[in-house]
């Protein structure tokens, strides 16, 4: 077998890995159905910093929760827009809503982790549901999320909302969250173990048992982190607490970022706490570029210059495997089909973001988010 055949065969193997893992995971990653015990009470906790465009919708949606008692606590994190005014008006007509001011941000903390730690201390109920201020819950979300949490032994459960996209940049990159999660995380192993390496969550929607949260050290255990979706479940797992994931597509929705600039900045800010590390990123580049970009390059090459038929067939199968998985996810999670059809372009952009973040960190350039600058490099997750 000549070299080009070997390369094409490797591409096929790398494309089949996430497809096979993803098929298994899709049987495990389900919408929650467990009902909570009677009289379950949930504190819905929303950190908010300059969230004027969406805060009213987020609070109003939370107030429509059915089947559990809820309070909605919004922490105004030194907003300079009308965020506090909007929440104050809602609180004036619904006593379930509380608006609280954030204390000054202490040294060594990221804004969101400090806000969530403060919110946890203000909560009156034993189930804490942290949601981002741009997330809108369905009326069943608090009930089914708390039911999933309380029906097992896990200290933390998290759901990935339906991620709405409005521009091509969003459609190309944001759905890769599901692609990476379901294609590369062994969910069966995650559920059998409390190994921190299997820790995964979506920072947009996380529910915890209050006692488990305290045992894990709360958000203080990840004070400097910008990526609570990775670092918080790992903190729980280090404390011996199980964590789990569920499909929140039908329970919540969110427009995560708007446009190219926010997509790049948003995925860059916490990249070095995820895959953009000196040890991990070369491996991820091999997996993603080799399995989902290189096959298309080989097929394009075959149009211009003759390639062995074996290489063309193998590259075609690899391209089809990657595209099939991405389209499957697009249908299952109501994502952009157009973005899925441009899957290799999205992968290239994601890799570019990760490498740029790694280089930025090596040069000591701080991350910037919500008007705050944070030191370059991994956030503190206690590891």
C-alpha positions as CSV (number, residue, x, y, z in Angstrom):
1,X,0.0,0.0,0.0
2,X,1.5,3.4,-1.0
3,X,1.7,6.3,1.3
4,X,-1.4,8.1,0.1
5,X,-3.5,5.0,0.7
6,X,-2.1,4.8,4.2
7,X,-3.0,8.5,4.8
8,X,-6.5,8.0,3.4
9,X,-7.0,4.9,5.6
10,X,-5.9,6.9,8.7
11,X,-8.5,9.5,7.7
12,X,-11.2,6.9,7.6
13,X,-10.3,5.6,11.1
14,X,-10.2,9.1,12.6
15,X,-13.6,9.8,11.0
16,X,-15.2,6.6,12.2
17,X,-14.1,7.0,15.8
18,X,-16.5,9.9,16.6
19,X,-19.2,8.4,14.5
20,X,-19.1,5.1,16.4
21,X,-18.8,6.8,19.8
22,X,-21.5,9.2,18.9
23,X,-24.0,6.5,17.9
24,X,-23.5,4.9,21.3
25,X,-23.7,8.2,23.1
26,X,-27.0,9.1,21.4
27,X,-28.6,6.1,23.0
28,X,-27.5,7.4,26.4
29,X,-27.9,11.2,26.0
30,X,-31.6,11.6,26.5
31,X,-34.2,14.2,27.5
32,X,-34.9,13.8,31.3
33,X,-38.2,12.1,32.3
34,X,-37.7,11.5,36.1
35,X,-40.2,13.4,38.3
36,X,-38.9,15.1,41.5
37,X,-40.3,14.3,44.9
38,X,-43.4,16.2,46.0
39,X,-42.7,19.7,47.4
40,X,-39.3,20.0,45.7
41,X,-38.1,23.6,45.8
42,X,-35.6,25.0,43.4
43,X,-33.5,28.2,43.5
44,X,-33.0,29.4,39.9
45,X,-29.8,31.5,40.1
46,X,-28.9,33.9,37.3
47,X,-25.6,35.9,37.2
48,X,-26.1,39.0,35.1
49,X,-23.6,41.6,33.8
50,X,-24.9,43.9,31.2
51,X,-27.7,41.6,30.0
52,X,-30.3,44.2,29.1
53,X,-31.3,42.6,25.8
54,X,-32.3,39.2,27.2
55,X,-32.7,39.4,31.0
56,X,-36.4,40.0,31.0
57,X,-37.1,37.0,28.8
58,X,-34.9,34.8,31.0
59,X,-36.5,35.8,34.2
60,X,-40.1,35.6,32.8
61,X,-39.4,32.1,31.4
62,X,-38.1,30.9,34.8
63,X,-41.2,32.2,36.5
64,X,-43.4,30.0,34.3
65,X,-41.8,26.9,35.8
66,X,-44.4,24.3,36.8
67,X,-44.4,21.3,39.1
68,X,-41.9,22.7,41.6
69,X,-41.6,25.7,43.9
70,X,-39.1,28.2,42.5
71,X,-37.4,31.4,43.5
72,X,-35.5,33.4,40.9
73,X,-32.4,35.2,42.2
74,X,-30.6,37.5,39.9
75,X,-27.2,38.9,40.8
76,X,-26.5,42.2,39.2
77,X,-22.7,42.0,38.6
78,X,-22.0,45.8,38.3
79,X,-24.0,46.2,35.1
80,X,-23.8,49.6,33.4
81,X,-27.0,49.1,31.4
82,X,-30.6,48.7,32.4
83,X,-30.2,45.1,33.6
84,X,-31.0,45.9,37.3
85,X,-33.8,48.3,36.4
86,X,-35.5,45.6,34.3
87,X,-35.2,42.9,37.0
88,X,-36.3,45.3,39.7
89,X,-39.5,46.0,37.8
90,X,-40.3,42.2,37.6
91,X,-39.5,41.7,41.3
92,X,-42.0,44.5,42.2
93,X,-44.8,42.4,40.8
94,X,-43.6,38.9,41.6
95,X,-42.3,38.2,45.1
96,X,-40.5,35.0,43.8
97,X,-37.9,37.3,42.2
98,X,-35.0,38.8,44.1
99,X,-32.5,41.2,42.7
100,X,-29.2,41.3,44.6
101,X,-26.1,43.4,44.0
102,X,-22.8,41.7,43.5
103,X,-19.9,42.5,46.0
104,X,-16.7,43.8,44.5
105,X,-14.8,41.1,42.5
106,X,-12.0,39.8,44.7
107,X,-8.5,39.2,43.3
108,X,-8.1,35.8,41.8
109,X,-11.7,35.3,40.8
110,X,-13.4,35.4,37.4
111,X,-16.6,37.3,37.3
112,X,-19.0,34.5,36.7
113,X,-17.6,32.1,39.3
114,X,-17.7,34.8,41.9
115,X,-21.3,35.7,41.0
116,X,-22.4,32.0,41.2
117,X,-20.7,31.6,44.6
118,X,-22.5,34.6,45.9
119,X,-25.8,33.4,44.4
120,X,-25.4,30.0,46.1
121,X,-25.1,31.7,49.4
122,X,-28.3,33.6,48.8
123,X,-30.3,30.6,47.7
124,X,-33.2,29.5,50.0
125,X,-33.8,26.1,48.5
126,X,-31.8,22.8,48.5
127,X,-31.7,22.4,44.7
128,X,-29.6,25.1,43.0
129,X,-30.1,25.6,39.3
130,X,-27.5,27.9,37.7
131,X,-28.5,29.3,34.3
132,X,-26.9,32.0,32.1
133,X,-28.8,35.2,31.6
134,X,-29.4,34.5,27.9
135,X,-31.1,31.1,28.6
136,X,-34.8,30.7,28.5
137,X,-36.3,27.7,30.3
138,X,-39.4,25.9,29.3
139,X,-42.1,25.5,32.0
140,X,-41.0,21.9,32.5
141,X,-37.3,22.5,32.7
142,X,-36.9,23.1,36.5
143,X,-39.1,20.2,37.3
144,X,-37.4,17.6,35.0
145,X,-33.9,18.9,35.8
146,X,-34.5,18.6,39.5
147,X,-36.1,15.2,38.9
148,X,-33.0,14.0,37.1
149,X,-30.8,15.3,39.9
150,X,-32.7,13.9,42.8
151,X,-33.6,10.5,41.2
152,X,-30.0,9.3,41.4
153,X,-26.9,9.8,43.5
154,X,-25.2,12.5,41.4
155,X,-24.3,15.8,42.9
156,X,-24.4,17.7,39.7
157,X,-26.4,17.3,36.4
158,X,-26.2,19.6,33.4
159,X,-28.2,20.0,30.2
160,X,-27.2,21.4,26.8
161,X,-29.9,23.8,25.6
162,X,-31.0,24.2,22.0
163,X,-28.3,26.5,20.7
164,X,-29.9,29.0,18.3
165,X,-27.7,30.4,15.5
166,X,-28.4,33.4,13.4
167,X,-25.2,33.9,11.3
168,X,-23.0,31.6,9.3
169,X,-20.2,31.9,11.8
170,X,-22.5,30.7,14.6
171,X,-23.9,27.9,12.4
172,X,-20.4,26.7,11.6
173,X,-18.9,26.7,15.0
174,X,-21.5,26.5,17.8
175,X,-22.9,23.1,16.9
176,X,-19.4,21.6,17.2
177,X,-20.1,21.7,21.0
178,X,-22.4,18.7,20.5
179,X,-20.1,17.1,17.9
180,X,-17.1,17.2,20.4
181,X,-19.2,16.2,23.4
182,X,-21.0,13.2,21.8
183,X,-18.2,12.2,19.4
184,X,-15.4,12.0,21.9
185,X,-16.7,11.7,25.5
186,X,-17.4,8.1,26.6
187,X,-20.6,8.7,28.4
188,X,-20.9,5.1,29.6
189,X,-17.6,5.4,31.3
190,X,-18.5,8.8,32.7
191,X,-21.5,7.3,34.4
192,X,-19.6,4.4,35.9
193,X,-16.8,6.6,37.4
194,X,-16.1,9.8,39.3
195,X,-12.8,10.2,37.5
196,X,-12.3,14.0,37.0
197,X,-11.1,13.4,33.4
198,X,-14.7,12.5,32.5
199,X,-16.1,15.7,33.9
200,X,-18.3,17.6,31.5
201,X,-21.2,20.1,31.8
202,X,-22.7,23.0,30.0
203,X,-22.2,26.2,32.0
204,X,-25.5,27.6,30.6
205,X,-27.6,25.1,32.7
206,X,-26.2,23.3,35.7
207,X,-28.2,21.9,38.7
208,X,-26.6,20.8,41.9
209,X,-27.6,19.4,45.3
210,X,-26.7,22.1,47.8
211,X,-24.9,19.7,50.2
212,X,-22.9,18.3,47.3
213,X,-22.0,21.8,46.2
214,X,-20.7,22.6,49.6
215,X,-18.7,19.4,49.8
216,X,-17.1,20.1,46.4
217,X,-16.1,23.6,47.6
218,X,-18.6,25.4,45.3
219,X,-17.4,27.8,42.7
220,X,-14.6,28.8,45.1
221,X,-13.0,25.6,44.0
222,X,-12.7,27.0,40.5
223,X,-12.4,30.7,41.4
224,X,-10.2,31.7,38.5
225,X,-11.8,29.5,35.9
226,X,-13.5,30.9,32.8
227,X,-14.8,27.4,31.8
228,X,-17.2,26.1,34.5
229,X,-18.5,23.6,32.0
230,X,-15.3,21.7,32.5
231,X,-13.9,22.7,35.8
232,X,-17.0,22.6,38.0
233,X,-17.9,18.9,37.3
234,X,-14.3,18.0,37.8
235,X,-14.4,19.7,41.2
236,X,-17.4,17.6,42.1
237,X,-15.8,14.4,40.9
238,X,-12.6,15.1,42.9
239,X,-14.9,15.3,45.9
240,X,-16.4,11.9,45.1
241,X,-19.6,13.3,43.7
242,X,-21.0,11.9,40.4
243,X,-22.0,14.1,37.6
244,X,-24.2,13.5,34.5
245,X,-25.5,15.1,31.3
246,X,-28.9,15.2,29.7
247,X,-30.4,16.6,26.5
248,X,-32.0,19.9,27.2
249,X,-32.9,20.7,23.6
250,X,-36.6,20.7,24.4
251,X,-36.2,22.3,27.8
252,X,-34.2,25.4,27.2
253,X,-32.9,27.5,24.4
254,X,-30.2,30.1,24.1
255,X,-28.4,32.2,21.5
256,X,-24.9,31.8,22.8
257,X,-23.1,34.3,20.7
258,X,-24.0,36.8,17.9
259,X,-21.8,37.1,14.9
260,X,-18.2,36.3,14.1
261,X,-16.6,38.6,16.7
262,X,-18.5,37.1,19.6
263,X,-17.9,33.5,18.3
264,X,-14.2,34.0,18.2
265,X,-14.0,35.8,21.5
266,X,-16.4,33.5,23.3
267,X,-14.6,30.3,22.3
268,X,-11.2,31.8,22.8
269,X,-11.7,33.0,26.3
270,X,-11.7,29.6,28.0
271,X,-9.9,27.5,25.3
272,X,-6.8,26.9,27.4
273,X,-9.0,25.2,30.0
274,X,-10.3,22.8,27.4
275,X,-8.5,21.4,24.4
276,X,-6.0,24.3,23.8
277,X,-3.2,23.0,26.0
278,X,0.3,22.2,24.7
279,X,-0.2,18.5,25.3
280,X,-3.8,18.2,24.2
281,X,-4.1,20.4,21.1
282,X,-1.7,18.5,18.9
283,X,-3.7,15.4,19.6
284,X,-7.0,17.2,18.9
285,X,-5.6,18.6,15.7
286,X,-4.7,15.1,14.5
287,X,-8.2,13.8,15.4
288,X,-10.2,16.7,13.9
289,X,-8.0,17.8,11.0
290,X,-7.1,14.2,10.0
291,X,-10.7,12.9,10.3
292,X,-12.7,15.8,9.1
293,X,-10.7,18.2,6.9
294,X,-7.9,16.1,5.3
295,X,-10.4,13.7,3.5
296,X,-11.9,16.7,1.7
297,X,-8.4,17.9,0.7
298,X,-7.6,14.5,-0.7
299,X,-10.9,14.4,-2.7
300,X,-10.2,17.9,-4.0
301,X,-6.7,16.8,-4.9
302,X,-8.1,13.8,-6.8
303,X,-10.1,16.2,-9.0
304,X,-6.9,17.9,-10.1
305,X,-4.4,15.1,-10.1
306,X,-4.9,11.3,-10.4
307,X,-4.9,9.4,-7.1
308,X,-5.0,5.7,-6.5
309,X,-8.6,4.5,-6.5
310,X,-8.2,3.0,-3.1
311,X,-7.2,6.3,-1.6
312,X,-10.2,8.1,-3.3
313,X,-12.6,5.5,-1.9
314,X,-11.2,5.6,1.6
315,X,-11.2,9.5,1.6
316,X,-14.7,9.5,0.3
317,X,-15.9,7.2,3.0
318,X,-14.1,9.3,5.6
319,X,-15.7,12.5,4.3
320,X,-19.1,10.8,4.3
321,X,-18.7,9.5,7.8
322,X,-17.9,12.9,9.2
323,X,-20.7,14.5,7.3
324,X,-23.2,11.9,8.3
325,X,-22.5,12.4,12.0
326,X,-22.7,16.1,11.7
327,X,-26.0,16.0,9.8
328,X,-27.4,13.5,12.3
329,X,-26.7,15.9,15.1
330,X,-28.2,18.8,13.1
331,X,-31.5,16.9,12.8
332,X,-31.5,15.6,16.4
333,X,-30.7,18.9,18.0
334,X,-32.4,21.3,15.6
335,X,-29.2,22.8,14.3
336,X,-28.3,24.5,11.0
337,X,-28.2,22.0,8.1
338,X,-26.2,24.5,6.1
339,X,-23.6,24.7,8.8
340,X,-23.5,20.9,9.0
341,X,-22.9,20.7,5.2
342,X,-19.9,23.0,5.7
343,X,-18.6,20.8,8.5
344,X,-14.9,20.8,7.5
345,X,-14.9,24.6,7.3
346,X,-16.3,24.7,10.9
347,X,-13.6,22.3,12.1
348,X,-10.9,24.5,10.6
349,X,-12.3,27.6,12.2
350,X,-12.5,25.8,15.6
351,X,-8.9,24.6,15.3
352,X,-7.8,28.2,14.3
353,X,-9.5,29.5,17.5
354,X,-7.8,27.0,19.7
355,X,-4.3,27.5,18.3
356,X,-4.7,31.3,18.5
357,X,-5.8,31.0,22.1
358,X,-2.8,28.8,22.9
359,X,-0.4,31.2,21.3
360,X,-2.0,34.1,23.1
361,X,-1.6,32.3,26.4
362,X,2.1,31.6,25.7
363,X,2.6,35.3,25.0
364,X,0.9,36.2,28.2
365,X,-1.9,38.1,26.5
366,X,-5.0,38.2,28.8
367,X,-8.4,37.0,28.0
368,X,-11.1,39.7,27.8
369,X,-14.8,39.1,28.5
370,X,-17.7,41.3,29.6
371,X,-15.3,44.2,30.0
372,X,-12.9,42.4,32.3
373,X,-9.4,41.1,31.6
374,X,-8.1,37.8,33.0
375,X,-4.6,36.4,33.1
376,X,-3.6,34.1,30.3
377,X,-3.4,30.4,30.9
378,X,-5.5,27.8,32.5
379,X,-8.0,28.8,35.2
380,X,-7.8,27.3,38.6
381,X,-9.7,24.1,38.7
382,X,-7.9,22.6,41.6
383,X,-6.0,20.1,39.5
